[in-house]
């Protein structure tokens, strides 16, 4: 057995184990299920069209949200000016899911155990297993692509890097309903078919190329850049480009076939928009868009809030490999460098550059089949170098693999990874940890938390609220005497102002006792404990923590946070805001300490 074939089976085993045994999402409730969040938006076409026959009004949405809670509110479509609902996401992913949805629906329809409503257990299982199968197909064709240009040993190493050391694992095995797994496989199929087409052109291969480009575009419109792959694969010099143009002109039938099939896929979306809204093109992302002149390249690469290289550091090998690809395989360097540069630019030009709710920069995953070529070029050179260099890189790869496994665990079962909320201070505090003190969570809101016990501290403000008016305080369930209260109607406490003595410290520690009957789980609606620094009427700085990060159901808890004192201010305030939550909250015994770490 070839070593790369063994590596393929090892990759399959890891994906299957992770998706089926370690974290089967089809067993999870609500917004953690396979068909939830964005995945439920991609999928919504299928039950709307084939079960409820209601793609325009989506009248079934309220009952589905109430029963399965795939999202906190209805986010899968928006009400168009035509009076109809229009799906937020393109239809390509739904087309990928269609065979698995069909199998689940046939089973549920004749089952006495599950409702045939599009979201019950059989649908969750079928979509999960079906999309894992899509991932395995992608890995198989990535192996075949690499073997076209590199040795079996190089192919083996590169394959293991992509599956074991990258965030691709999460989207191939767990968050399979997202588009990135599907697009990864479509790119593999496109590249492999392109290679075979230029070996021996045929109308079938040209048509498949058009299908893969069109389908990728139907999943994510920006994937239209995949058309560069069949156009420029294997060319680098000006003479080679001229030869490629001459080939297209002489064999124009292939261009026509590919174009027609590409347009046919894209036309599916245009036809849906026209039918549902009366318009051929509908922009469904509201105010979200691209900053073409100011792409978020640095933050997209290195930010603790989902930076690509921060959470997939093994991809630094792609950049290191480019010079070796240029030196040894120029026919691949052209398309790999051009496509990857354009892909990175488009990816990080998106204003929501952190792509919320993801493990690492998920929008980069579909580019990995292209990026893998540069990594393979580096591995090819490395295998010819001295053993100590190989050992250094091997150590780096092992660390990256462990880091990827740790991140995947913490994103799901461990719970320390907080998608879309990560900060430098929090990542540093939890790195490679499996259990941390609950107050570490406050680093997600406030990076100025001091770890340790303050020395030479002095109390500069205290308030037990016993003299506060009944408008803001209550004796009902109070912690002691009177407590400030917040609820759906009462969203903010008064803002309590005080001044600081000079020269006695450079940080504040603000603390209070909180009591609740029910925890607020929505992060963005968690009550905020806030300190503000003012110069006159101008706010210079503020710090806050979300108290429900550590406050549980029916709990009374002392909560504190720290804030660095800015220069040139004249007063400070402390208060609590309920952040649009309807969860009742009591606050008592406010104290402020001035200290130096």
URCOR-V805919 format. One record per residue. N is the residue number from 1. RES is the residue in one small letter. PSI is psi in radians with two decimals (* if undefined). BURIAL is I if it has 9 or more other C-alpha atoms within 8 Angstrom, else O. Layout:
n=N res=RES psi=PSI burial=BURIAL
n=N res=RES psi=PSI burial=BURIAL
This chain:
n=1 res=x psi=2.33 burial=O
n=2 res=x psi=2.56 burial=O
n=3 res=x psi=-0.67 burial=I
n=4 res=x psi=-0.51 burial=I
n=5 res=x psi=-0.69 burial=I
n=6 res=x psi=-0.72 burial=I
n=7 res=x psi=-0.69 burial=I
n=8 res=x psi=-0.83 burial=I
n=9 res=x psi=-0.60 burial=O
n=10 res=x psi=-0.73 burial=O
n=11 res=x psi=-0.75 burial=I
n=12 res=x psi=-0.73 burial=I
n=13 res=x psi=-0.73 burial=O
n=14 res=x psi=-0.79 burial=I
n=15 res=x psi=-0.80 burial=I
n=16 res=x psi=-0.77 burial=I
n=17 res=x psi=-0.79 burial=I
n=18 res=x psi=-0.76 burial=I
n=19 res=x psi=-0.51 burial=I
n=20 res=x psi=-0.68 burial=I
n=21 res=x psi=-0.74 burial=O
n=22 res=x psi=-0.85 burial=O
n=23 res=x psi=1.34 burial=I
n=24 res=x psi=1.84 burial=I
n=25 res=x psi=-0.37 burial=I
n=26 res=x psi=-0.28 burial=I
n=27 res=x psi=-0.07 burial=O
n=28 res=x psi=2.59 burial=I
n=29 res=x psi=2.85 burial=O
n=30 res=x psi=-2.32 burial=I
n=31 res=x psi=0.05 burial=I
n=32 res=x psi=-0.05 burial=I
n=33 res=x psi=2.92 burial=I
n=34 res=x psi=-0.85 burial=I
n=35 res=x psi=1.45 burial=I
n=36 res=x psi=2.97 burial=I
n=37 res=x psi=-2.33 burial=I
n=38 res=x psi=-0.64 burial=O
n=39 res=x psi=-0.64 burial=I
n=40 res=x psi=-0.48 burial=I
n=41 res=x psi=-0.73 burial=I
n=42 res=x psi=-0.67 burial=I
n=43 res=x psi=-0.42 burial=I
n=44 res=x psi=-0.47 burial=I
n=45 res=x psi=-0.68 burial=I
n=46 res=x psi=-0.97 burial=I
n=47 res=x psi=-0.60 burial=I
n=48 res=x psi=-0.72 burial=I
n=49 res=x psi=-0.74 burial=I
n=50 res=x psi=-0.37 burial=O
n=51 res=x psi=-0.90 burial=I
n=52 res=x psi=-0.19 burial=O
n=53 res=x psi=0.82 burial=O
n=54 res=x psi=1.21 burial=I
n=55 res=x psi=-0.26 burial=I
n=56 res=x psi=-0.75 burial=O
n=57 res=x psi=-0.45 burial=O
n=58 res=x psi=0.87 burial=I
n=59 res=x psi=-0.33 burial=O
n=60 res=x psi=-0.12 burial=O
n=61 res=x psi=-0.71 burial=O
n=62 res=x psi=-0.70 burial=O
n=63 res=x psi=-0.65 burial=O
n=64 res=x psi=-0.77 burial=I
n=65 res=x psi=-0.68 burial=I
n=66 res=x psi=-0.66 burial=O
n=67 res=x psi=-0.72 burial=O
n=68 res=x psi=-0.35 burial=I
n=69 res=x psi=0.93 burial=I
n=70 res=x psi=-0.45 burial=I
n=71 res=x psi=2.75 burial=I
n=72 res=x psi=-0.61 burial=O
n=73 res=x psi=3.14 burial=O
n=74 res=x psi=1.91 burial=I
n=75 res=x psi=-0.01 burial=O
n=76 res=x psi=-0.36 burial=I
n=77 res=x psi=2.89 burial=I
n=78 res=x psi=2.70 burial=I
n=79 res=x psi=2.00 burial=O
n=80 res=x psi=2.80 burial=I
n=81 res=x psi=-0.31 burial=O
n=82 res=x psi=-0.22 burial=O
n=83 res=x psi=-0.09 burial=O
n=84 res=x psi=2.75 burial=I
n=85 res=x psi=2.44 burial=I
n=86 res=x psi=2.30 burial=I
n=87 res=x psi=2.41 burial=I
n=88 res=x psi=-0.63 burial=I
n=89 res=x psi=2.65 burial=I
n=90 res=x psi=2.96 burial=I
n=91 res=x psi=-0.08 burial=I
n=92 res=x psi=-0.69 burial=I
n=93 res=x psi=-0.63 burial=I
n=94 res=x psi=-0.67 burial=I
n=95 res=x psi=-0.65 burial=O
n=96 res=x psi=-0.61 burial=O
n=97 res=x psi=-0.22 burial=I
n=98 res=x psi=-0.81 burial=I
n=99 res=x psi=-0.65 burial=O
n=100 res=x psi=-0.64 burial=I
n=101 res=x psi=-0.75 burial=I
n=102 res=x psi=-0.79 burial=O
n=103 res=x psi=-0.75 burial=I
n=104 res=x psi=-0.70 burial=I
n=105 res=x psi=-0.69 burial=I
n=106 res=x psi=-0.69 burial=O
n=107 res=x psi=-0.85 burial=I
n=108 res=x psi=-0.59 burial=I
n=109 res=x psi=-0.59 burial=O
n=110 res=x psi=0.29 burial=O
n=111 res=x psi=2.45 burial=O
n=112 res=x psi=-0.11 burial=O
n=113 res=x psi=-0.46 burial=O
n=114 res=x psi=2.45 burial=I
n=115 res=x psi=2.50 burial=I
n=116 res=x psi=1.13 burial=I
n=117 res=x psi=0.07 burial=O
n=118 res=x psi=-0.22 burial=I
n=119 res=x psi=-0.03 burial=I
n=120 res=x psi=3.11 burial=I
n=121 res=x psi=-0.81 burial=I
n=122 res=x psi=-0.63 burial=I
n=123 res=x psi=-0.71 burial=I
n=124 res=x psi=-0.77 burial=I
n=125 res=x psi=-0.82 burial=I
n=126 res=x psi=-0.76 burial=I
n=127 res=x psi=-0.73 burial=I
n=128 res=x psi=-0.95 burial=I
n=129 res=x psi=-0.67 burial=O
n=130 res=x psi=-0.74 burial=I
n=131 res=x psi=-0.49 burial=I
n=132 res=x psi=-0.72 burial=I
n=133 res=x psi=-0.72 burial=O
n=134 res=x psi=-0.71 burial=I
n=135 res=x psi=-0.76 burial=I
n=136 res=x psi=-0.64 burial=I
n=137 res=x psi=-0.73 burial=I
n=138 res=x psi=-0.77 burial=I
n=139 res=x psi=-0.68 burial=I
n=140 res=x psi=-0.79 burial=I
n=141 res=x psi=-0.46 burial=I
n=142 res=x psi=-0.70 burial=I
n=143 res=x psi=-0.79 burial=I
n=144 res=x psi=-0.61 burial=I
n=145 res=x psi=-0.86 burial=I
n=146 res=x psi=-0.62 burial=I
n=147 res=x psi=-0.33 burial=I
n=148 res=x psi=-0.46 burial=O
n=149 res=x psi=-0.28 burial=O
n=150 res=x psi=2.88 burial=I
n=151 res=x psi=2.92 burial=O
n=152 res=x psi=-0.65 burial=I
n=153 res=x psi=-0.75 burial=O
n=154 res=x psi=-0.74 burial=I
n=155 res=x psi=-0.73 burial=I
n=156 res=x psi=-0.89 burial=I
n=157 res=x psi=-0.78 burial=I
n=158 res=x psi=-0.71 burial=I
n=159 res=x psi=-0.76 burial=I
n=160 res=x psi=-0.63 burial=I
n=161 res=x psi=-0.83 burial=I
n=162 res=x psi=-0.72 burial=I
n=163 res=x psi=-0.65 burial=I
n=164 res=x psi=-0.58 burial=I
n=165 res=x psi=0.06 burial=I
n=166 res=x psi=2.80 burial=I
n=167 res=x psi=-0.02 burial=I
n=168 res=x psi=-0.61 burial=I
n=169 res=x psi=-0.79 burial=I
n=170 res=x psi=-0.70 burial=I
n=171 res=x psi=-0.25 burial=I
n=172 res=x psi=-0.39 burial=I
n=173 res=x psi=-0.58 burial=I
n=174 res=x psi=-1.16 burial=I
n=175 res=x psi=1.00 burial=I
n=176 res=x psi=-0.30 burial=I
n=177 res=x psi=-0.24 burial=I
n=178 res=x psi=2.93 burial=I
n=179 res=x psi=-0.30 burial=I
n=180 res=x psi=-0.64 burial=I
n=181 res=x psi=-0.82 burial=I
n=182 res=x psi=-0.78 burial=I
n=183 res=x psi=-0.66 burial=I
n=184 res=x psi=-0.84 burial=I
n=185 res=x psi=-0.70 burial=I
n=186 res=x psi=-0.67 burial=I
n=187 res=x psi=-0.70 burial=I
n=188 res=x psi=-0.79 burial=I
n=189 res=x psi=-0.70 burial=I
n=190 res=x psi=-0.81 burial=I
n=191 res=x psi=-0.80 burial=I
n=192 res=x psi=-0.76 burial=I
n=193 res=x psi=-0.66 burial=I
n=194 res=x psi=-0.77 burial=I
n=195 res=x psi=-0.81 burial=I
n=196 res=x psi=-0.59 burial=I
n=197 res=x psi=-0.78 burial=I
n=198 res=x psi=-0.28 burial=O
n=199 res=x psi=-0.77 burial=O
n=200 res=x psi=1.60 burial=O
n=201 res=x psi=2.54 burial=I
n=202 res=x psi=2.78 burial=O
n=203 res=x psi=-0.59 burial=I
n=204 res=x psi=-0.80 burial=O
n=205 res=x psi=-0.71 burial=I
n=206 res=x psi=-0.70 burial=I
n=207 res=x psi=-0.71 burial=I
n=208 res=x psi=-0.70 burial=I
n=209 res=x psi=-0.82 burial=I
n=210 res=x psi=-0.70 burial=I
n=211 res=x psi=-0.79 burial=I
n=212 res=x psi=-0.72 burial=I
n=213 res=x psi=-0.80 burial=I
n=214 res=x psi=-0.73 burial=I
n=215 res=x psi=-0.75 burial=I
n=216 res=x psi=-0.71 burial=I
n=217 res=x psi=-0.61 burial=I
n=218 res=x psi=-0.42 burial=I
n=219 res=x psi=-0.86 burial=I
n=220 res=x psi=2.02 burial=I
n=221 res=x psi=-0.54 burial=O
n=222 res=x psi=-0.25 burial=O
n=223 res=x psi=0.07 burial=I
n=224 res=x psi=-0.39 burial=I
n=225 res=x psi=-0.21 burial=O
n=226 res=x psi=-0.27 burial=I
n=227 res=x psi=-0.37 burial=O
n=228 res=x psi=-0.51 burial=I
n=229 res=x psi=-0.96 burial=I
n=230 res=x psi=-0.46 burial=I
n=231 res=x psi=-0.68 burial=O
n=232 res=x psi=0.07 burial=I
n=233 res=x psi=2.22 burial=I
n=234 res=x psi=0.13 burial=O
n=235 res=x psi=2.58 burial=I
n=236 res=x psi=-0.87 burial=I
n=237 res=x psi=2.92 burial=O
n=238 res=x psi=-0.71 burial=O
n=239 res=x psi=-0.69 burial=O
n=240 res=x psi=-0.63 burial=I
n=241 res=x psi=-0.72 burial=I
n=242 res=x psi=-0.73 burial=O
n=243 res=x psi=-0.65 burial=O
n=244 res=x psi=-0.74 burial=I
n=245 res=x psi=-0.73 burial=O
n=246 res=x psi=-0.71 burial=O
n=247 res=x psi=-0.79 burial=O
n=248 res=x psi=-0.70 burial=I
n=249 res=x psi=-0.66 burial=O
n=250 res=x psi=-0.57 burial=O
n=251 res=x psi=0.93 burial=O
n=252 res=x psi=-0.33 burial=O
n=253 res=x psi=-0.57 burial=O
n=254 res=x psi=-0.69 burial=I
n=255 res=x psi=-0.76 burial=I
n=256 res=x psi=-0.79 burial=O
n=257 res=x psi=-0.83 burial=I
n=258 res=x psi=-0.74 burial=I
n=259 res=x psi=-0.75 burial=I
n=260 res=x psi=-0.76 burial=I
n=261 res=x psi=-0.62 burial=I
n=262 res=x psi=-0.82 burial=I
n=263 res=x psi=-0.64 burial=I
n=264 res=x psi=-0.72 burial=I
n=265 res=x psi=-0.82 burial=I
n=266 res=x psi=-0.60 burial=I
n=267 res=x psi=-0.43 burial=O
n=268 res=x psi=-0.77 burial=I
n=269 res=x psi=-0.75 burial=I
n=270 res=x psi=-0.72 burial=I
n=271 res=x psi=-0.71 burial=I
n=272 res=x psi=-0.82 burial=O
n=273 res=x psi=-0.79 burial=I
n=274 res=x psi=-0.74 burial=I
n=275 res=x psi=-0.70 burial=O
n=276 res=x psi=-0.51 burial=I
n=277 res=x psi=-0.27 burial=I
n=278 res=x psi=-0.01 burial=O
n=279 res=x psi=2.49 burial=O
n=280 res=x psi=-0.55 burial=O
n=281 res=x psi=2.25 burial=O
n=282 res=x psi=2.22 burial=O
n=283 res=x psi=2.01 burial=O
n=284 res=x psi=0.10 burial=I
n=285 res=x psi=0.28 burial=O
n=286 res=x psi=-2.21 burial=O
n=287 res=x psi=-0.09 burial=O
n=288 res=x psi=2.47 burial=O
n=289 res=x psi=-2.77 burial=O
n=290 res=x psi=2.51 burial=O
n=291 res=x psi=1.43 burial=I
n=292 res=x psi=-0.56 burial=O
n=293 res=x psi=-0.25 burial=O
n=294 res=x psi=1.18 burial=O
n=295 res=x psi=2.59 burial=I
n=296 res=x psi=1.05 burial=I
n=297 res=x psi=-0.84 burial=I
n=298 res=x psi=-0.86 burial=O
n=299 res=x psi=-0.66 burial=O
n=300 res=x psi=-0.52 burial=I
n=301 res=x psi=-0.78 burial=I
n=302 res=x psi=-0.08 burial=I
n=303 res=x psi=2.57 burial=I
n=304 res=x psi=-0.33 burial=I
n=305 res=x psi=1.23 burial=I
n=306 res=x psi=0.27 burial=I
n=307 res=x psi=2.40 burial=I
n=308 res=x psi=-0.96 burial=I
n=309 res=x psi=-0.35 burial=I
n=310 res=x psi=-0.71 burial=I
n=311 res=x psi=-0.15 burial=I
n=312 res=x psi=1.12 burial=I
n=313 res=x psi=-0.36 burial=I
n=314 res=x psi=-0.36 burial=I
n=315 res=x psi=-0.07 burial=I
n=316 res=x psi=-0.44 burial=O
n=317 res=x psi=-0.49 burial=I
n=318 res=x psi=-0.81 burial=I
n=319 res=x psi=-0.69 burial=O
n=320 res=x psi=-0.58 burial=I
n=321 res=x psi=-0.32 burial=I
n=322 res=x psi=-0.80 burial=I
n=323 res=x psi=-0.63 burial=O
n=324 res=x psi=-0.59 burial=I
n=325 res=x psi=-0.72 burial=I
n=326 res=x psi=-0.73 burial=I
n=327 res=x psi=-0.69 burial=O
n=328 res=x psi=-0.43 burial=O
n=329 res=x psi=1.22 burial=I
n=330 res=x psi=-0.52 burial=I
n=331 res=x psi=-0.35 burial=I
n=332 res=x psi=-0.46 burial=I
n=333 res=x psi=-0.70 burial=I
n=334 res=x psi=-0.97 burial=I
n=335 res=x psi=-0.65 burial=I
n=336 res=x psi=-0.81 burial=I
n=337 res=x psi=-0.75 burial=I
n=338 res=x psi=-0.86 burial=O
n=339 res=x psi=-0.80 burial=I
n=340 res=x psi=-0.70 burial=I
n=341 res=x psi=-0.79 burial=O
n=342 res=x psi=-0.68 burial=O
n=343 res=x psi=-0.80 burial=I
n=344 res=x psi=-0.72 burial=I
n=345 res=x psi=-0.84 burial=I
n=346 res=x psi=-0.76 burial=I
n=347 res=x psi=-0.78 burial=I
n=348 res=x psi=-0.04 burial=I
n=349 res=x psi=-0.34 burial=I
n=350 res=x psi=2.29 burial=I
n=351 res=x psi=-0.55 burial=I
n=352 res=x psi=1.14 burial=O
n=353 res=x psi=-0.32 burial=I
n=354 res=x psi=-0.07 burial=I
n=355 res=x psi=1.29 burial=I
n=356 res=x psi=2.58 burial=O
n=357 res=x psi=0.34 burial=O
n=358 res=x psi=2.83 burial=I
n=359 res=x psi=1.79 burial=I
n=360 res=x psi=-3.01 burial=I
n=361 res=x psi=1.51 burial=I
n=362 res=x psi=-0.48 burial=I
n=363 res=x psi=-0.23 burial=O
n=364 res=x psi=-0.23 burial=I
n=365 res=x psi=-0.72 burial=I
n=366 res=x psi=-0.25 burial=I
n=367 res=x psi=-0.15 burial=I
n=368 res=x psi=-0.60 burial=I
n=369 res=x psi=-0.57 burial=I
n=370 res=x psi=-0.81 burial=I
n=371 res=x psi=-0.51 burial=I
n=372 res=x psi=-0.48 burial=I
n=373 res=x psi=-0.73 burial=I
n=374 res=x psi=-0.67 burial=I
n=375 res=x psi=-0.72 burial=I
n=376 res=x psi=-0.67 burial=I
n=377 res=x psi=-0.67 burial=I
n=378 res=x psi=-0.77 burial=I
n=379 res=x psi=-0.63 burial=I
n=380 res=x psi=-0.74 burial=I
n=381 res=x psi=-0.71 burial=I
n=382 res=x psi=-0.64 burial=I
n=383 res=x psi=-0.24 burial=O
n=384 res=x psi=-0.01 burial=O
n=385 res=x psi=3.14 burial=O
n=386 res=x psi=2.72 burial=O
n=387 res=x psi=-0.58 burial=O
n=388 res=x psi=-0.59 burial=O
n=389 res=x psi=-0.71 burial=I
n=390 res=x psi=-0.68 burial=I
n=391 res=x psi=-0.67 burial=O
n=392 res=x psi=-0.82 burial=O
n=393 res=x psi=-0.68 burial=O
n=394 res=x psi=-0.71 burial=O
n=395 res=x psi=-0.72 burial=O
n=396 res=x psi=-0.75 burial=I
n=397 res=x psi=-0.67 burial=I
n=398 res=x psi=-0.71 burial=O
n=399 res=x psi=-0.76 burial=O
n=400 res=x psi=-0.66 burial=I
n=401 res=x psi=-0.80 burial=I
n=402 res=x psi=-0.73 burial=I
n=403 res=x psi=-0.74 burial=I
n=404 res=x psi=-0.75 burial=I
n=405 res=x psi=-0.76 burial=I
n=406 res=x psi=-0.78 burial=I
n=407 res=x psi=-0.78 burial=I
n=408 res=x psi=-0.73 burial=I
n=409 res=x psi=-0.79 burial=I
n=410 res=x psi=-0.42 burial=I
n=411 res=x psi=-0.32 burial=I
n=412 res=x psi=-1.35 burial=O
n=413 res=x psi=-0.59 burial=O
n=414 res=x psi=-0.72 burial=I
n=415 res=x psi=-0.03 burial=I
n=416 res=x psi=-0.52 burial=O
n=417 res=x psi=2.21 burial=I
n=418 res=x psi=1.72 burial=O
n=419 res=x psi=2.28 burial=I
n=420 res=x psi=-0.03 burial=I
n=421 res=x psi=-0.14 burial=O
n=422 res=x psi=2.49 burial=I
n=423 res=x psi=2.87 burial=I
n=424 res=x psi=-0.81 burial=I
n=425 res=x psi=-0.71 burial=I
n=426 res=x psi=-0.77 burial=I
n=427 res=x psi=-0.74 burial=I
n=428 res=x psi=-0.67 burial=O
n=429 res=x psi=-0.55 burial=O
n=430 res=x psi=-0.14 burial=I
n=431 res=x psi=2.11 burial=O
n=432 res=x psi=0.28 burial=O
n=433 res=x psi=2.77 burial=O
n=434 res=x psi=-0.27 burial=O
n=435 res=x psi=2.26 burial=O
n=436 res=x psi=2.87 burial=O
n=437 res=x psi=2.47 burial=O
n=438 res=x psi=-0.58 burial=O
n=439 res=x psi=-0.27 burial=O
n=440 res=x psi=-0.49 burial=I
n=441 res=x psi=-0.45 burial=I
n=442 res=x psi=-0.32 burial=I
n=443 res=x psi=-0.29 burial=I
n=444 res=x psi=-0.49 burial=I
n=445 res=x psi=-0.63 burial=I
n=446 res=x psi=1.74 burial=I
n=447 res=x psi=-0.04 burial=I
n=448 res=x psi=0.22 burial=O
n=449 res=x psi=2.34 burial=I
n=450 res=x psi=2.18 burial=O
n=451 res=x psi=1.87 burial=O
n=452 res=x psi=-3.08 burial=O
n=453 res=x psi=2.17 burial=O
n=454 res=x psi=2.52 burial=O
n=455 res=x psi=2.72 burial=O
n=456 res=x psi=0.78 burial=O
n=457 res=x psi=2.68 burial=I
n=458 res=x psi=2.41 burial=O
n=459 res=x psi=2.18 burial=I
n=460 res=x psi=-0.19 burial=I
n=461 res=x psi=2.46 burial=I
n=462 res=x psi=2.55 burial=I
n=463 res=x psi=2.12 burial=O
n=464 res=x psi=0.02 burial=I
n=465 res=x psi=0.21 burial=I
n=466 res=x psi=-0.38 burial=O
n=467 res=x psi=0.08 burial=O
n=468 res=x psi=2.63 burial=O
n=469 res=x psi=2.77 burial=O
n=470 res=x psi=-0.29 burial=O
n=471 res=x psi=-0.57 burial=O
n=472 res=x psi=-0.31 burial=I
n=473 res=x psi=2.79 burial=I
n=474 res=x psi=2.69 burial=I
n=475 res=x psi=-0.17 burial=I
n=476 res=x psi=2.08 burial=O
n=477 res=x psi=0.35 burial=O
n=478 res=x psi=2.66 burial=I
n=479 res=x psi=-0.78 burial=I
n=480 res=x psi=2.29 burial=O
n=481 res=x psi=-1.95 burial=O
n=482 res=x psi=2.56 burial=I
n=483 res=x psi=2.53 burial=I
n=484 res=x psi=2.59 burial=I
n=485 res=x psi=2.56 burial=I
n=486 res=x psi=2.54 burial=I
n=487 res=x psi=-2.83 burial=I
n=488 res=x psi=-0.70 burial=I
n=489 res=x psi=-0.61 burial=O
n=490 res=x psi=1.71 burial=O
n=491 res=x psi=-0.25 burial=I
n=492 res=x psi=2.48 burial=I
n=493 res=x psi=2.93 burial=I
n=494 res=x psi=2.74 burial=O
n=495 res=x psi=2.02 burial=O
n=496 res=x psi=2.06 burial=O
n=497 res=x psi=2.60 burial=O
n=498 res=x psi=2.90 burial=O
n=499 res=x psi=2.87 burial=O
n=500 res=x psi=2.46 burial=O
n=501 res=x psi=2.64 burial=O
n=502 res=x psi=2.52 burial=O
n=503 res=x psi=0.35 burial=O
n=504 res=x psi=0.09 burial=O
n=505 res=x psi=2.93 burial=I
n=506 res=x psi=0.13 burial=I
n=507 res=x psi=2.71 burial=I
n=508 res=x psi=2.51 burial=I
n=509 res=x psi=1.98 burial=I
n=510 res=x psi=2.26 burial=I
n=511 res=x psi=2.69 burial=I
n=512 res=x psi=2.84 burial=I
n=513 res=x psi=2.30 burial=I
n=514 res=x psi=2.59 burial=I
n=515 res=x psi=2.42 burial=I
n=516 res=x psi=2.74 burial=I
n=517 res=x psi=-0.52 burial=I
n=518 res=x psi=2.31 burial=I
n=519 res=x psi=2.44 burial=I
n=520 res=x psi=2.09 burial=I
n=521 res=x psi=-0.41 burial=O
n=522 res=x psi=1.99 burial=O
n=523 res=x psi=-0.75 burial=O
n=524 res=x psi=-0.13 burial=O
n=525 res=x psi=0.16 burial=I
n=526 res=x psi=2.38 burial=I
n=527 res=x psi=2.44 burial=I
n=528 res=x psi=2.26 burial=I
n=529 res=x psi=2.04 burial=I
n=530 res=x psi=2.46 burial=I
n=531 res=x psi=2.38 burial=I
n=532 res=x psi=2.52 burial=I
n=533 res=x psi=2.29 burial=I
n=534 res=x psi=2.64 burial=I
n=535 res=x psi=1.81 burial=I
n=536 res=x psi=-2.20 burial=O
n=537 res=x psi=0.02 burial=O
n=538 res=x psi=2.25 burial=O
n=539 res=x psi=2.14 burial=I
n=540 res=x psi=-0.59 burial=I
n=541 res=x psi=2.61 burial=O
n=542 res=x psi=2.67 burial=I
n=543 res=x psi=2.62 burial=I
n=544 res=x psi=2.80 burial=I
n=545 res=x psi=2.66 burial=I
n=546 res=x psi=1.95 burial=I
n=547 res=x psi=-0.48 burial=I
n=548 res=x psi=-0.02 burial=I
n=549 res=x psi=-0.54 burial=I
n=550 res=x psi=-0.18 burial=O
n=551 res=x psi=2.17 burial=I
n=552 res=x psi=3.10 burial=I
n=553 res=x psi=2.38 burial=O
n=554 res=x psi=0.81 burial=O
n=555 res=x psi=2.51 burial=I
n=556 res=x psi=2.21 burial=I
n=557 res=x psi=2.42 burial=O
n=558 res=x psi=2.18 burial=O
n=559 res=x psi=2.37 burial=I
n=560 res=x psi=2.78 burial=O
n=561 res=x psi=2.86 burial=I
n=562 res=x psi=2.71 burial=I
n=563 res=x psi=2.30 burial=I
n=564 res=x psi=2.44 burial=O
n=565 res=x psi=2.19 burial=O
n=566 res=x psi=3.02 burial=O
n=567 res=x psi=2.68 burial=O
n=568 res=x psi=1.07 burial=O
n=569 res=x psi=2.88 burial=I
n=570 res=x psi=-0.20 burial=I
n=571 res=x psi=2.84 burial=I
n=572 res=x psi=2.62 burial=I
n=573 res=x psi=2.71 burial=I
n=574 res=x psi=2.41 burial=I
n=575 res=x psi=3.13 burial=I
n=576 res=x psi=2.40 burial=I
n=577 res=x psi=2.38 burial=I
n=578 res=x psi=-0.03 burial=I
n=579 res=x psi=0.68 burial=I
n=580 res=x psi=0.17 burial=O
n=581 res=x psi=2.70 burial=I
n=582 res=x psi=0.15 burial=O
n=583 res=x psi=2.19 burial=I
n=584 res=x psi=2.52 burial=I
n=585 res=x psi=2.35 burial=I
n=586 res=x psi=2.50 burial=I
n=587 res=x psi=2.37 burial=I
n=588 res=x psi=2.86 burial=I
n=589 res=x psi=1.03 burial=I
n=590 res=x psi=2.32 burial=I
n=591 res=x psi=2.55 burial=I
n=592 res=x psi=2.16 burial=I
n=593 res=x psi=2.50 burial=I
n=594 res=x psi=2.25 burial=I
n=595 res=x psi=2.95 burial=I
n=596 res=x psi=2.39 burial=I
n=597 res=x psi=* burial=O
